[in-house]
């Protein structure tokens, strides 16, 4: 098993492939919404004549289901979709760690020992939300405390791990999201979704990211991390374009989940709905004119409406 010291000597970054990036989590079989997003991302890659990159985001180890990656790849093959580049996010863990340590050295992140209850209580007592209407992520309590620094205050003795937050532009710390967790002594490091995703997208230099509209909130967070990456690396580049697909929901408006009954490819086939029929449904529900859109200088584009029910999908 690799030690943190072994990992610190590695610089395993995601390859700079460009292309269209689709990033499923191998936590179960695809539901119809996942399949539609995969299909749209593949269609973009074909229309733009650039690589289709599938990155399996497996860093949340407790949620990863054995065999799920193979099931997902098999489902995509039944639709005629085969990745030009396949990546496994956990293979870039050394890079996530290396940049976390750089961010610590540069003072771009800080330790936080607030419990979830502490955060919720502090937010409930705040007088106002940010002017742009976004819900604050944090109260900013630990931003200037200097935890985990020599001579800093004593860490809450009941805390088993430390959260690490990125310093976003708001000086009050309300946008400072958790980007990693470590043991109090620093022996263990677990990157958060936003940290790993922002780094891998930065290293991959993708032309277009395709994901569901329920991840639209991630854009500001991940671009904030990428702004730090560019500054730290002395680089200037455009952010990748992002296309948000409509979120497919149950008819009552509740979101689909991988455990929702009746919406995986295997279940649909048992009901006489094969990949060819699903592709026909996808084609009718998707504005193919978006594939040739030059984005007119925009860096983001989304389907309208941002969500649709299974009944609306057809």
Order of alpha helices (4+ residues) and beta strands (2+ residues): alpha-beta-alpha-beta-alpha-beta-alpha-beta-alpha-beta-beta-beta-alpha-beta-alpha-beta-beta-alpha-alpha-beta-beta-alpha
